[in-house]
Amino acid sequence: MAAKTTLNAKNLESLGAPRLAELLIEISMGSAARKRRLRMELAGNHGSVEIAREVRKRLASIARARTLIDWRKVKALKNDLETQRKTIAETVAADDPEEAFELI
């Protein structure tokens, strides 16, 4: 049997939604990637159209960027693009394959 302080879904559920929401906000402070992920999850509550809109906004933001990517930030960009690809392939494509194709 796992201890009550072991990090797992069941133990975290015991904290309740309000406390978990506070923790997520606290954890995401200072991390644009985590904030984007939370926004994506919130958009998921409103359907794949909202998710596609969020992905489109992020991809447009990346496309507009004109700065060179420092070698230390390549991994973060790779992870960001992989998150967008995964969201398109797994979530948007399930509801709207044409929109997913356009986004990819």
FILO-964738 format. One record per atom (N, C-alpha, C): chain; x, y, z negated. Coordinates in nm, 2 decimals. Each point is the difference from the previous one (the first is absolute). Layout:
<chain=A	X=X	Y=Y	Z=Z>
...
//
This chain:
<chain=A	X=0.08	Y=-0.12	Z=0.00>
<chain=A	X=-0.08	Y=0.12	Z=0.00>
<chain=A	X=0.09	Y=0.13	Z=0.00>
<chain=A	X=-0.04	Y=0.09	Z=0.08>
<chain=A	X=0.08	Y=0.12	Z=0.02>
<chain=A	X=-0.03	Y=0.10	Z=-0.12>
<chain=A	X=0.11	Y=0.07	Z=-0.04>
<chain=A	X=-0.02	Y=0.10	Z=-0.11>
<chain=A	X=-0.09	Y=0.11	Z=0.05>
<chain=A	X=-0.06	Y=0.07	Z=-0.10>
<chain=A	X=-0.09	Y=0.11	Z=0.03>
<chain=A	X=0.07	Y=0.12	Z=0.07>
<chain=A	X=0.13	Y=0.00	Z=-0.01>
<chain=A	X=0.07	Y=0.12	Z=0.06>
<chain=A	X=0.07	Y=-0.04	Z=0.13>
<chain=A	X=-0.02	Y=-0.12	Z=0.05>
<chain=A	X=0.05	Y=-0.05	Z=0.12>
<chain=A	X=-0.07	Y=0.08	Z=0.12>
<chain=A	X=0.08	Y=0.05	Z=0.09>
<chain=A	X=-0.06	Y=0.07	Z=0.11>
<chain=A	X=-0.06	Y=-0.09	Z=0.10>
<chain=A	X=-0.13	Y=-0.01	Z=0.00>
<chain=A	X=-0.08	Y=-0.08	Z=0.10>
<chain=A	X=-0.14	Y=0.07	Z=0.01>
<chain=A	X=-0.07	Y=-0.04	Z=0.10>
<chain=A	X=-0.13	Y=0.06	Z=0.03>
<chain=A	X=-0.10	Y=-0.01	Z=-0.11>
<chain=A	X=0.00	Y=-0.12	Z=-0.06>
<chain=A	X=-0.10	Y=-0.02	Z=-0.11>
<chain=A	X=0.03	Y=0.10	Z=-0.12>
<chain=A	X=0.12	Y=0.01	Z=-0.04>
<chain=A	X=0.03	Y=0.09	Z=-0.11>
<chain=A	X=-0.02	Y=0.14	Z=0.03>
<chain=A	X=0.03	Y=0.04	Z=0.13>
<chain=A	X=-0.02	Y=0.14	Z=0.04>
<chain=A	X=-0.15	Y=0.03	Z=0.01>
<chain=A	X=-0.08	Y=-0.09	Z=0.03>
<chain=A	X=-0.14	Y=0.02	Z=0.01>
<chain=A	X=-0.06	Y=0.03	Z=-0.14>
<chain=A	X=0.06	Y=-0.05	Z=-0.10>
<chain=A	X=-0.05	Y=0.03	Z=-0.14>
<chain=A	X=0.02	Y=0.15	Z=-0.04>
<chain=A	X=0.09	Y=0.07	Z=0.08>
<chain=A	X=0.01	Y=0.15	Z=-0.03>
<chain=A	X=-0.12	Y=0.08	Z=0.04>
<chain=A	X=-0.07	Y=-0.05	Z=0.10>
<chain=A	X=-0.12	Y=0.07	Z=0.05>
<chain=A	X=0.03	Y=0.10	Z=0.11>
<chain=A	X=-0.10	Y=0.03	Z=0.08>
<chain=A	X=0.02	Y=0.08	Z=0.12>
<chain=A	X=0.05	Y=0.14	Z=-0.04>
<chain=A	X=-0.05	Y=0.07	Z=-0.09>
<chain=A	X=0.04	Y=0.14	Z=-0.03>
<chain=A	X=0.15	Y=0.00	Z=-0.04>
<chain=A	X=0.05	Y=-0.09	Z=-0.08>
<chain=A	X=0.14	Y=0.00	Z=-0.04>
<chain=A	X=0.09	Y=-0.04	Z=0.12>
<chain=A	X=-0.04	Y=-0.09	Z=0.08>
<chain=A	X=0.07	Y=-0.04	Z=0.11>
<chain=A	X=0.01	Y=0.11	Z=0.10>
<chain=A	X=-0.10	Y=0.08	Z=0.02>
<chain=A	X=0.00	Y=0.11	Z=0.09>
<chain=A	X=0.10	Y=0.11	Z=-0.05>
<chain=A	X=0.00	Y=0.02	Z=-0.13>
<chain=A	X=0.10	Y=0.10	Z=-0.06>
<chain=A	X=0.14	Y=-0.05	Z=0.03>
<chain=A	X=0.02	Y=-0.13	Z=-0.02>
<chain=A	X=0.14	Y=-0.05	Z=0.02>
<chain=A	X=0.04	Y=0.00	Z=0.14>
<chain=A	X=-0.09	Y=-0.02	Z=0.09>
<chain=A	X=0.03	Y=0.01	Z=0.15>
<chain=A	X=0.04	Y=0.14	Z=0.03>
<chain=A	X=-0.07	Y=0.10	Z=-0.05>
<chain=A	X=0.03	Y=0.14	Z=0.03>
<chain=A	X=0.14	Y=0.03	Z=-0.05>
<chain=A	X=0.02	Y=-0.04	Z=-0.13>
<chain=A	X=0.13	Y=0.02	Z=-0.06>
<chain=A	X=0.12	Y=-0.06	Z=0.08>
<chain=A	X=-0.02	Y=-0.13	Z=0.04>
<chain=A	X=0.10	Y=-0.07	Z=0.07>
<chain=A	X=0.03	Y=0.06	Z=0.14>
<chain=A	X=-0.10	Y=0.05	Z=0.06>
<chain=A	X=0.01	Y=0.05	Z=0.13>
<chain=A	X=0.06	Y=0.14	Z=0.01>
<chain=A	X=0.01	Y=0.07	Z=-0.11>
<chain=A	X=0.06	Y=0.14	Z=-0.01>
<chain=A	X=0.14	Y=-0.01	Z=0.05>
<chain=A	X=0.04	Y=0.08	Z=0.10>
<chain=A	X=0.13	Y=0.01	Z=0.05>
<chain=A	X=0.03	Y=-0.10	Z=0.10>
<chain=A	X=-0.10	Y=-0.08	Z=0.04>
<chain=A	X=0.02	Y=-0.10	Z=0.11>
<chain=A	X=-0.10	Y=0.02	Z=0.11>
<chain=A	X=0.04	Y=0.06	Z=0.11>
<chain=A	X=-0.09	Y=0.02	Z=0.11>
<chain=A	X=-0.05	Y=-0.13	Z=0.05>
<chain=A	X=0.08	Y=-0.10	Z=0.01>
<chain=A	X=-0.04	Y=-0.13	Z=0.05>
<chain=A	X=-0.11	Y=-0.07	Z=-0.08>
<chain=A	X=0.02	Y=0.01	Z=-0.13>
<chain=A	X=-0.11	Y=-0.05	Z=-0.09>
<chain=A	X=-0.13	Y=0.07	Z=0.01>
<chain=A	X=0.01	Y=0.14	Z=0.01>
<chain=A	X=-0.12	Y=0.08	Z=0.02>
<chain=A	X=-0.07	Y=-0.04	Z=0.13>
<chain=A	X=0.08	Y=-0.01	Z=0.10>
<chain=A	X=-0.06	Y=-0.04	Z=0.13>
<chain=A	X=-0.07	Y=-0.14	Z=-0.01>
<chain=A	X=0.06	Y=-0.09	Z=-0.07>
<chain=A	X=-0.06	Y=-0.13	Z=-0.02>
<chain=A	X=-0.13	Y=0.01	Z=-0.08>
<chain=A	X=0.00	Y=0.08	Z=-0.10>
<chain=A	X=-0.13	Y=0.02	Z=-0.08>
<chain=A	X=-0.11	Y=0.06	Z=0.09>
<chain=A	X=0.04	Y=0.10	Z=0.08>
<chain=A	X=-0.09	Y=0.07	Z=0.09>
<chain=A	X=-0.06	Y=-0.10	Z=0.10>
<chain=A	X=0.09	Y=-0.09	Z=0.05>
<chain=A	X=-0.05	Y=-0.10	Z=0.09>
<chain=A	X=-0.10	Y=-0.10	Z=-0.06>
<chain=A	X=0.03	Y=-0.04	Z=-0.12>
<chain=A	X=-0.10	Y=-0.08	Z=-0.07>
<chain=A	X=-0.13	Y=0.07	Z=-0.03>
<chain=A	X=0.01	Y=0.13	Z=-0.03>
<chain=A	X=-0.13	Y=0.07	Z=-0.02>
<chain=A	X=-0.08	Y=0.01	Z=0.13>
<chain=A	X=0.08	Y=0.02	Z=0.11>
<chain=A	X=-0.07	Y=0.01	Z=0.13>
<chain=A	X=-0.06	Y=-0.13	Z=0.04>
<chain=A	X=0.06	Y=-0.11	Z=-0.05>
<chain=A	X=-0.06	Y=-0.13	Z=0.03>
<chain=A	X=-0.14	Y=-0.02	Z=-0.06>
<chain=A	X=-0.03	Y=0.07	Z=-0.11>
<chain=A	X=-0.13	Y=0.00	Z=-0.06>
<chain=A	X=-0.11	Y=0.06	Z=0.10>
<chain=A	X=0.05	Y=0.08	Z=0.10>
<chain=A	X=-0.10	Y=0.06	Z=0.09>
<chain=A	X=0.00	Y=-0.06	Z=0.14>
<chain=A	X=0.07	Y=-0.11	Z=0.01>
<chain=A	X=0.00	Y=-0.07	Z=0.13>
<chain=A	X=0.13	Y=0.01	Z=0.08>
<chain=A	X=0.00	Y=-0.07	Z=0.11>
<chain=A	X=0.12	Y=0.00	Z=0.08>
<chain=A	X=0.02	Y=0.13	Z=0.08>
<chain=A	X=-0.11	Y=0.07	Z=0.02>
<chain=A	X=0.01	Y=0.13	Z=0.07>
<chain=A	X=0.09	Y=0.10	Z=-0.08>
<chain=A	X=-0.03	Y=0.00	Z=-0.13>
<chain=A	X=0.08	Y=0.09	Z=-0.09>
<chain=A	X=0.15	Y=-0.05	Z=0.00>
<chain=A	X=0.02	Y=-0.13	Z=-0.01>
<chain=A	X=0.13	Y=-0.05	Z=0.00>
<chain=A	X=0.08	Y=0.03	Z=0.13>
<chain=A	X=-0.07	Y=-0.01	Z=0.11>
<chain=A	X=0.06	Y=0.03	Z=0.13>
<chain=A	X=0.03	Y=0.15	Z=0.00>
<chain=A	X=-0.08	Y=0.09	Z=-0.05>
<chain=A	X=0.03	Y=0.14	Z=-0.01>
<chain=A	X=0.12	Y=0.03	Z=-0.08>
<chain=A	X=0.02	Y=-0.07	Z=-0.12>
<chain=A	X=0.12	Y=0.02	Z=-0.08>
<chain=A	X=0.12	Y=-0.05	Z=0.07>
<chain=A	X=-0.01	Y=-0.11	Z=0.07>
<chain=A	X=0.12	Y=-0.05	Z=0.07>
<chain=A	X=0.04	Y=0.10	Z=0.12>
<chain=A	X=-0.10	Y=0.04	Z=0.07>
<chain=A	X=0.02	Y=0.10	Z=0.11>
<chain=A	X=0.07	Y=0.13	Z=-0.06>
<chain=A	X=-0.05	Y=0.05	Z=-0.11>
<chain=A	X=0.06	Y=0.11	Z=-0.06>
<chain=A	X=0.15	Y=-0.02	Z=-0.03>
<chain=A	X=0.03	Y=-0.12	Z=-0.06>
<chain=A	X=0.14	Y=-0.03	Z=-0.04>
<chain=A	X=0.09	Y=-0.01	Z=0.12>
<chain=A	X=-0.05	Y=-0.07	Z=0.10>
<chain=A	X=0.08	Y=-0.02	Z=0.12>
<chain=A	X=0.02	Y=0.13	Z=0.07>
<chain=A	X=-0.10	Y=0.09	Z=0.00>
<chain=A	X=0.02	Y=0.13	Z=0.06>
<chain=A	X=0.10	Y=0.08	Z=-0.08>
<chain=A	X=0.00	Y=-0.01	Z=-0.13>
<chain=A	X=0.10	Y=0.07	Z=-0.08>
<chain=A	X=0.14	Y=-0.05	Z=0.03>
<chain=A	X=0.02	Y=-0.13	Z=0.02>
<chain=A	X=0.13	Y=-0.05	Z=0.03>
<chain=A	X=0.04	Y=0.04	Z=0.14>
<chain=A	X=-0.09	Y=0.01	Z=0.09>
<chain=A	X=0.03	Y=0.04	Z=0.14>
<chain=A	X=0.04	Y=0.14	Z=0.00>
<chain=A	X=-0.06	Y=0.09	Z=-0.08>
<chain=A	X=0.03	Y=0.14	Z=0.00>
<chain=A	X=0.14	Y=0.03	Z=-0.07>
<chain=A	X=0.05	Y=-0.09	Z=-0.08>
<chain=A	X=0.12	Y=0.03	Z=-0.07>
<chain=A	X=0.12	Y=0.02	Z=0.10>
<chain=A	X=0.08	Y=0.10	Z=-0.03>
<chain=A	X=0.11	Y=0.03	Z=0.09>
<chain=A	X=0.13	Y=-0.01	Z=-0.07>
<chain=A	X=0.00	Y=-0.04	Z=-0.12>
<chain=A	X=0.13	Y=-0.01	Z=-0.07>
<chain=A	X=0.06	Y=-0.14	Z=0.02>
<chain=A	X=0.13	Y=0.00	Z=-0.01>
<chain=A	X=0.07	Y=-0.13	Z=0.01>
<chain=A	X=-0.02	Y=-0.08	Z=-0.12>
<chain=A	X=0.00	Y=-0.13	Z=0.01>
<chain=A	X=-0.03	Y=-0.09	Z=-0.11>
<chain=A	X=0.14	Y=-0.04	Z=-0.06>
<chain=A	X=0.02	Y=0.04	Z=-0.12>
<chain=A	X=0.12	Y=-0.04	Z=-0.07>
<chain=A	X=0.01	Y=-0.15	Z=-0.02>
<chain=A	X=0.12	Y=-0.06	Z=0.01>
<chain=A	X=0.01	Y=-0.14	Z=-0.01>
<chain=A	X=-0.06	Y=-0.06	Z=-0.12>
<chain=A	X=0.00	Y=0.08	Z=-0.11>
<chain=A	X=-0.06	Y=-0.05	Z=-0.13>
<chain=A	X=-0.15	Y=-0.01	Z=0.01>
<chain=A	X=-0.06	Y=0.07	Z=0.09>
<chain=A	X=-0.15	Y=0.00	Z=0.01>
<chain=A	X=-0.05	Y=-0.08	Z=0.11>
<chain=A	X=0.08	Y=-0.07	Z=0.07>
<chain=A	X=-0.05	Y=-0.09	Z=0.11>
<chain=A	X=-0.08	Y=-0.11	Z=-0.06>
<chain=A	X=0.04	Y=-0.06	Z=-0.11>
<chain=A	X=-0.08	Y=-0.11	Z=-0.05>
<chain=A	X=-0.14	Y=0.05	Z=-0.05>
<chain=A	X=-0.01	Y=0.11	Z=-0.05>
<chain=A	X=-0.13	Y=0.06	Z=-0.04>
<chain=A	X=-0.09	Y=0.02	Z=0.12>
<chain=A	X=0.06	Y=0.05	Z=0.11>
<chain=A	X=-0.08	Y=0.02	Z=0.12>
<chain=A	X=-0.04	Y=-0.13	Z=0.06>
<chain=A	X=0.09	Y=-0.10	Z=0.00>
<chain=A	X=-0.04	Y=-0.13	Z=0.05>
<chain=A	X=-0.12	Y=-0.06	Z=-0.08>
<chain=A	X=0.01	Y=0.01	Z=-0.13>
<chain=A	X=-0.11	Y=-0.05	Z=-0.09>
<chain=A	X=-0.13	Y=0.08	Z=0.03>
<chain=A	X=0.01	Y=0.13	Z=0.02>
<chain=A	X=-0.12	Y=0.08	Z=0.03>
<chain=A	X=-0.06	Y=-0.05	Z=0.13>
<chain=A	X=0.08	Y=-0.01	Z=0.10>
<chain=A	X=-0.05	Y=-0.05	Z=0.13>
<chain=A	X=-0.06	Y=-0.14	Z=-0.01>
<chain=A	X=0.07	Y=-0.09	Z=-0.07>
<chain=A	X=-0.06	Y=-0.13	Z=-0.02>
<chain=A	X=-0.13	Y=0.00	Z=-0.07>
<chain=A	X=-0.02	Y=0.09	Z=-0.10>
<chain=A	X=-0.12	Y=0.01	Z=-0.07>
<chain=A	X=-0.11	Y=0.04	Z=0.10>
<chain=A	X=0.03	Y=0.10	Z=0.08>
<chain=A	X=-0.10	Y=0.05	Z=0.10>
<chain=A	X=-0.04	Y=-0.12	Z=0.10>
<chain=A	X=0.11	Y=-0.07	Z=0.05>
<chain=A	X=-0.03	Y=-0.11	Z=0.09>
<chain=A	X=-0.09	Y=-0.11	Z=-0.07>
<chain=A	X=0.04	Y=-0.03	Z=-0.12>
<chain=A	X=-0.08	Y=-0.11	Z=-0.07>
<chain=A	X=-0.15	Y=0.05	Z=-0.02>
<chain=A	X=-0.01	Y=0.12	Z=-0.04>
<chain=A	X=-0.14	Y=0.06	Z=-0.02>
<chain=A	X=-0.08	Y=-0.01	Z=0.13>
<chain=A	X=0.06	Y=0.04	Z=0.11>
<chain=A	X=-0.06	Y=-0.01	Z=0.13>
<chain=A	X=-0.04	Y=-0.14	Z=0.04>
<chain=A	X=0.10	Y=-0.09	Z=-0.01>
<chain=A	X=-0.02	Y=-0.14	Z=0.04>
<chain=A	X=-0.10	Y=-0.08	Z=-0.09>
<chain=A	X=0.00	Y=0.03	Z=-0.13>
<chain=A	X=-0.08	Y=-0.08	Z=-0.09>
<chain=A	X=-0.14	Y=0.06	Z=-0.03>
<chain=A	X=0.00	Y=0.14	Z=-0.01>
<chain=A	X=-0.13	Y=0.06	Z=-0.04>
<chain=A	X=-0.07	Y=0.06	Z=0.12>
<chain=A	X=0.06	Y=0.09	Z=0.07>
<chain=A	X=-0.07	Y=0.07	Z=0.11>
<chain=A	X=-0.04	Y=-0.10	Z=0.11>
<chain=A	X=0.09	Y=-0.09	Z=0.04>
<chain=A	X=-0.02	Y=-0.10	Z=0.11>
<chain=A	X=-0.12	Y=-0.09	Z=-0.03>
<chain=A	X=-0.02	Y=-0.03	Z=-0.13>
<chain=A	X=-0.12	Y=-0.09	Z=-0.04>
<chain=A	X=-0.13	Y=0.07	Z=0.04>
<chain=A	X=-0.01	Y=0.13	Z=-0.02>
<chain=A	X=-0.13	Y=0.07	Z=0.03>
<chain=A	X=-0.01	Y=0.06	Z=0.14>
<chain=A	X=0.12	Y=0.05	Z=0.05>
<chain=A	X=0.00	Y=0.08	Z=0.12>
<chain=A	X=0.13	Y=-0.03	Z=0.08>
<chain=A	X=0.00	Y=-0.11	Z=0.08>
<chain=A	X=0.12	Y=-0.04	Z=0.07>
<chain=A	X=0.05	Y=0.11	Z=0.10>
<chain=A	X=-0.09	Y=0.07	Z=0.06>
<chain=A	X=0.04	Y=0.10	Z=0.09>
<chain=A	X=0.07	Y=0.12	Z=-0.07>
<chain=A	X=-0.05	Y=0.04	Z=-0.11>
<chain=A	X=0.07	Y=0.10	Z=-0.08>
<chain=A	X=0.13	Y=-0.05	Z=-0.04>
<chain=A	X=0.01	Y=-0.12	Z=-0.05>
<chain=A	X=0.13	Y=-0.06	Z=-0.04>
<chain=A	X=0.10	Y=0.00	Z=0.11>
<chain=A	X=-0.05	Y=-0.04	Z=0.12>
<chain=A	X=0.09	Y=0.00	Z=0.12>
<chain=A	X=0.06	Y=0.14	Z=0.03>
<chain=A	X=-0.09	Y=0.10	Z=-0.01>
<chain=A	X=0.04	Y=0.14	Z=0.03>
<chain=A	X=0.10	Y=0.04	Z=-0.11>
<chain=A	X=-0.02	Y=-0.03	Z=-0.12>
<chain=A	X=0.09	Y=0.04	Z=-0.11>
<chain=A	X=0.14	Y=-0.07	Z=0.01>
<chain=A	X=0.00	Y=-0.12	Z=0.04>
<chain=A	X=0.13	Y=-0.07	Z=0.02>
<chain=A	X=0.07	Y=0.05	Z=0.11>
//
